């Protein structure tokens, strides 16, 4: 799980990017385990196993927090991907 300092930096980075707010919320809901509100820290955070897998594949080791710019890049990619798939479902190509 992300430490409090990294989480605070991520929130600060997102506050100045309002175009990513809905994407961040959507991804938090998608990645949160079922019943996340029933156990501490009562936040929709991904499971430690998922974070360990992602940090291992991204950085080669699981014993570190993700870089803030990498999370922002992921959210921007997710936002772009979602708009692309939405357009192709409507039959339009961008």
Secondary structure as GFF3:
##gff-version 3
##sequence-region A 1 94
A	DSSP	alpha_helix	4	15	.	.	.	ID=ss1
A	DSSP	three_ten_helix	18	20	.	.	.	ID=ss2
A	DSSP	alpha_helix	21	31	.	.	.	ID=ss3
A	DSSP	three_ten_helix	36	38	.	.	.	ID=ss4
A	DSSP	alpha_helix	48	59	.	.	.	ID=ss5
A	DSSP	alpha_helix	68	89	.	.	.	ID=ss6
###
